[in-house]
Amino acid sequence: MEILLIGRGLELRGSTIYTLNLATQLAARGQSVRLFCGGGRMLSQFERAGVTTVVFPGLGDASDLFLTRRLARRARERLPAVLHAMNPSAAAVAANVAKAAGVPYFLSVHSPIEGALTTSAKWLRGILVASESVRESLVNETRVKKDLIRVVMPGVDVKRLKEAPPFPGDGAPVFGILGPLEAARGHEVFLDAAKLILAVVPDAQFLVVGEGTDEDRLRKKTAETGIQKNVTFLPDVEDYYNIISKVDVFLMPFQQIGLGNTVLEAMACGKPVIASSVGGIYYVIKEDETGLLRPKGDAPAFCEAALKLLRDRAKARRIGHAARLVVEQQFTAERMASETLEAYQRALEGAPAP
């Protein structure tokens, strides 16, 4: 099957990791996969994985008719059986290209959507969501037909991610957060928790891995709270997987109800994750067994949980190992790709001829 994926910028975020894992696993199943994208820091990860990528600067602007025509023309060179928008930010472009090229398409949604969702009723064959929580939100907030929505939980490439237990030595503990620097990711809570942790563990280090529109504001907050010597911003993700291995505990104080690939990647590396107790996260983290859950926006609670793991490092390692096992058993990229491919095939078999 010829499959065309459409994404926007390939920055460090869950939807980019999802795209990488899906593309490589579909290709491993003998499918022909291409990715149209807007470029970005994670592009090299796709190239190293052997994913065929075509960069269109500015991809994502659905109002740019010339770009839509270029995309459709390029798509027709190897007409795909199906087109797949990797996230809602690419939905409008995908809908336009699907119409212009006469190709059925799918859309992936990883977290709740605010506002309208642009789709093409004629060409849309399905919406793949990351959890039941996202499905419920989509049904309640948009006019999408329920029978178009299917839950396909995310998965990660556990073969590529090696288990690296936390606290391997006596050095300063390292706490991290992964993902785009956006309000919904809870970076302010992370920094507030960092200040509280430093009051007890002055040599602790904090890594903010990712980039985004909130970077300047977060750097300013770090300076204002006086913790800049212990906080490192790492927008360059070239050495992303090596960075994950150096972190002891991940704090993921998300404000939304999605189930992020970044959480799964951290868990696959054998790291204990402290996350907000919201929505989809319940599918993967069980309190005190595969991670820790704390109330959304509660920095003191995140601090308490971090110190709890720091004081009982054997428990932190047990939780990290259990987290790895859960990902191996339930959240593999292989399973995700198989379910996605099945969704393509079932929809296409039942689809009317264009």
C-alpha positions in Angstrom: 0.0 0.0 0.0 1.2 3.5 -0.8 0.8 5.7 2.3 1.3 9.4 2.5 1.7 11.0 5.9 1.3 14.8 6.3 2.7 16.6 9.3 3.9 20.1 10.1 7.0 21.1 11.9 9.0 18.1 13.3 9.8 19.6 16.6 10.2 17.5 19.8 6.6 16.7 20.7 4.5 13.6 21.1 2.9 13.8 17.6 6.4 13.9 16.0 7.5 10.8 17.9 4.2 9.2 17.0 4.8 10.0 13.3 8.4 8.6 13.4 7.3 5.3 15.1 4.3 4.9 12.8 6.3 5.5 9.6 9.1 3.2 10.5 6.8 0.4 11.6 4.5 0.7 8.5 7.6 0.5 6.3 8.7 -2.6 8.3 5.4 -4.2 7.3 6.2 -3.8 3.6 4.2 -0.6 3.1 5.5 2.3 1.0 5.6 5.4 3.2 6.3 9.0 2.5 6.1 12.0 4.8 5.3 15.6 3.7 6.4 18.0 6.4 7.6 21.5 7.2 11.0 20.4 8.4 12.3 20.9 12.0 14.9 19.8 14.5 13.7 16.2 14.5 14.0 15.8 10.7 17.4 14.1 11.1 15.8 11.4 13.2 13.5 10.5 10.3 16.4 10.5 7.9 18.4 8.2 10.1 15.4 5.9 10.3 15.2 5.7 6.5 11.8 7.5 6.3 11.3 9.2 2.9 10.6 12.8 3.7 9.7 15.8 1.5 10.1 19.2 3.1 7.7 22.0 2.1 8.5 25.2 4.1 5.4 26.7 5.5 3.4 23.5 5.3 0.4 23.9 7.5 -1.0 27.1 6.0 -4.3 25.8 4.6 -5.0 29.2 3.0 -2.0 28.9 0.8 -3.6 27.5 -2.4 -0.3 27.4 -4.2 1.2 25.2 -1.6 -1.9 22.9 -1.6 -1.5 22.5 -5.4 2.2 21.7 -5.0 1.4 19.1 -2.4 -1.3 17.6 -4.5 0.9 17.5 -7.6 3.7 15.9 -5.7 1.3 13.4 -4.2 0.0 12.4 -7.6 3.5 11.4 -8.7 3.1 8.3 -6.6 -0.7 8.4 -5.9 -1.2 7.1 -2.4 -4.0 4.7 -1.5 -4.4 6.7 1.7 -3.3 10.0 3.1 -2.9 10.5 6.9 -2.7 13.8 8.8 -0.5 13.3 11.8 -2.2 15.9 14.0 -5.1 18.5 14.0 -2.7 21.3 12.9 -2.3 19.5 9.6 -6.0 18.6 9.3 -7.0 21.5 7.0 -4.1 21.0 4.7 -4.7 17.2 4.5 -8.4 17.8 3.7 -7.5 20.1 0.9 -4.8 17.8 -0.5 -7.2 14.8 -0.3 -9.8 16.7 -2.3 -7.3 17.9 -4.8 -5.7 14.5 -5.3 -8.9 12.5 -5.0 -7.5 10.4 -2.1 -9.2 9.1 1.1 -7.6 10.3 4.3 -7.3 9.8 8.0 -6.6 12.1 10.9 -4.8 11.5 14.2 -5.8 13.4 17.3 -3.7 13.0 20.4 -5.3 15.5 22.9 -8.5 17.5 23.3 -9.4 20.0 20.6 -10.6 23.5 21.2 -12.7 25.0 18.5 -13.6 23.7 15.0 -11.9 20.8 13.2 -11.6 21.2 9.5 -12.5 18.0 7.6 -13.7 16.9 4.2 -16.9 14.8 4.6 -16.4 13.1 1.2 -12.8 12.0 1.7 -12.4 11.5 5.5 -12.4 7.8 6.3 -11.5 7.9 10.0 -10.1 9.7 13.0 -7.6 7.8 15.2 -7.5 9.0 18.8 -5.0 8.3 21.5 -7.4 7.3 24.3 -11.1 7.0 25.2 -10.7 10.4 27.0 -9.8 12.1 23.8 -12.6 10.3 22.0 -15.1 11.5 24.4 -13.8 15.1 24.1 -13.9 14.9 20.3 -17.5 13.7 20.3 -18.5 16.4 22.7 -16.7 19.3 21.2 -16.9 18.7 17.5 -19.5 17.5 15.0 -17.5 14.5 13.8 -19.6 11.4 13.4 -19.0 8.9 16.2 -18.6 6.0 13.8 -15.5 7.7 12.2 -13.6 7.7 15.5 -11.4 4.8 16.5 -9.1 4.5 19.6 -5.5 3.5 18.6 -3.3 4.0 21.6 0.2 5.3 20.9 3.2 3.1 20.9 7.0 3.4 21.1 9.9 1.5 19.6 11.1 -0.3 22.6 13.9 -2.0 20.6 15.5 1.4 20.0 15.0 2.7 23.6 17.3 0.9 26.0 16.4 0.6 29.7 18.6 2.9 31.8 17.6 2.7 35.5 17.5 5.9 37.5 20.2 7.0 40.0 23.0 4.9 38.7 25.6 6.6 40.9 26.1 9.1 43.7 26.0 12.2 41.5 23.5 15.0 41.7 19.9 13.8 40.8 18.5 14.9 37.4 14.9 15.7 36.9 13.5 16.3 33.4 10.5 17.4 31.3 10.0 16.5 27.6 7.9 18.2 25.0 7.1 21.6 23.4 7.3 24.7 25.5 3.6 25.4 25.6 1.2 26.2 28.4 -0.7 22.9 28.2 2.6 21.0 29.1 2.8 22.4 32.6 6.4 23.8 32.4 5.5 26.5 35.0 4.5 23.8 37.4 7.8 22.0 36.7 9.8 25.1 37.5 7.8 25.8 40.7 8.4 22.2 41.8 12.1 22.6 40.9 12.4 25.6 43.3 10.8 23.5 46.1 13.0 20.5 45.4 16.2 22.7 45.4 15.3 24.0 48.9 15.8 20.4 50.1 18.4 19.1 47.5 20.5 22.2 46.5 22.6 20.3 43.9 19.6 18.8 42.0 19.6 19.5 38.2 16.6 20.1 35.9 16.5 19.6 32.2 13.8 21.3 30.0 14.0 19.4 26.7 12.2 20.9 23.8 11.4 24.3 22.2 8.3 26.4 21.7 6.6 29.8 21.9 6.8 29.9 25.7 10.6 29.6 25.9 11.4 33.2 26.6 8.7 33.5 29.3 9.9 30.3 30.9 13.6 31.4 30.9 12.5 34.7 32.5 10.6 32.8 35.2 13.6 30.7 35.9 15.7 33.7 36.4 13.1 35.5 38.5 12.9 32.5 40.8 16.7 32.3 41.1 17.1 28.7 40.0 18.8 29.4 36.6 22.1 27.8 37.7 20.3 24.5 38.2 18.0 24.6 35.1 19.2 23.8 31.6 17.1 24.4 28.5 17.9 22.0 25.7 16.1 23.0 22.5 18.5 21.0 20.3 17.2 17.4 20.2 19.9 15.9 18.0 21.0 13.8 20.9 17.5 13.3 22.2 17.7 9.6 23.3 21.0 10.0 25.0 19.5 12.9 27.0 16.6 10.7 28.2 19.1 8.1 29.5 20.8 10.7 31.7 17.6 11.8 33.5 16.6 10.1 36.7 13.0 11.1 37.1 10.6 12.8 34.7 8.0 15.3 35.9 5.1 15.6 33.4 2.6 18.0 34.8 0.3 18.1 31.7 -2.7 20.3 31.8 -4.7 18.2 29.2 -6.1 14.7 29.1 -4.1 13.1 26.3 -1.7 10.2 26.6 1.6 11.6 25.4 4.2 9.6 23.5 6.8 11.5 25.5 5.6 9.8 28.7 5.8 6.4 27.0 9.3 7.1 25.8 10.5 8.0 29.2 8.9 4.9 30.7 10.4 2.7 28.0 13.8 3.9 29.1 13.0 2.6 32.6 12.5 6.1 34.1 9.9 6.7 36.8 7.4 9.4 35.7 5.4 11.7 37.9 2.4 12.9 35.9 -0.8 14.9 36.3 -3.7 12.7 37.2 -5.8 13.6 34.1 -7.6 11.5 31.5 -5.5 9.2 29.3 -2.6 8.9 31.6 -4.5 6.4 33.7 -4.2 3.9 30.9 -0.4 3.6 31.5 0.4 4.8 35.0 -0.7 2.9 38.1 0.0 4.8 41.3 3.2 3.6 43.1 3.6 0.7 40.6 4.4 2.1 37.1 4.6 5.8 38.1 3.2 8.4 40.4 0.2 10.6 39.8 -0.4 14.0 41.3 -3.1 16.7 41.0 -2.9 18.9 38.0 -1.1 22.2 38.7 0.0 21.2 42.2 3.7 22.0 42.3 4.1 21.0 46.1 2.6 17.6 45.3 5.0 17.1 42.4 7.9 18.1 44.7 6.7 15.7 47.4 6.6 12.9 44.9 10.1 13.7 43.5 11.6 13.7 47.0 9.9 10.4 47.8 11.7 8.7 44.9 14.9 10.4 45.7 14.8 9.1 49.3 13.9 5.6 48.2 16.0 5.0 45.1 15.4 1.3 45.1 11.7 2.0 44.7 12.4 4.5 41.9 14.3 1.7 40.1 11.4 -0.8 40.7 8.9 1.7 39.3 11.1 2.5 36.3 11.5 -1.2 35.5 7.8 -1.9 35.9 7.1 1.1 33.6 9.4 -0.4 31.0 7.5 -3.7 31.2 4.1 -2.1 30.7 5.3 -0.3 27.6 6.8 -3.6 26.3 3.5 -5.4 26.9 0.9 -2.9 25.9 2.3 0.2 24.1 4.6 -1.0 21.4 5.0 0.7 18.0 4.4 -2.6 16.4 0.9 -2.9 17.9 0.1 0.7 17.1 1.1 0.2 13.4 -0.8 -3.0 13.1 -4.0 -1.4 14.4 -3.5 1.6 12.2 -2.9 -0.5 9.1 -6.1 -2.5 9.9 -8.0 0.8 10.2 -6.8 1.8 6.7 -7.7 -1.5 5.1 -11.1 -1.8 6.7 -12.0 1.7 5.7 -10.8 1.3 2.1 -12.6 -2.0 1.6 -15.8 -0.3 2.6 -15.2 3.0 0.9 -17.2 4.0 -2.1 -15.3 4.5 -5.3 -14.2 8.1 -5.9 
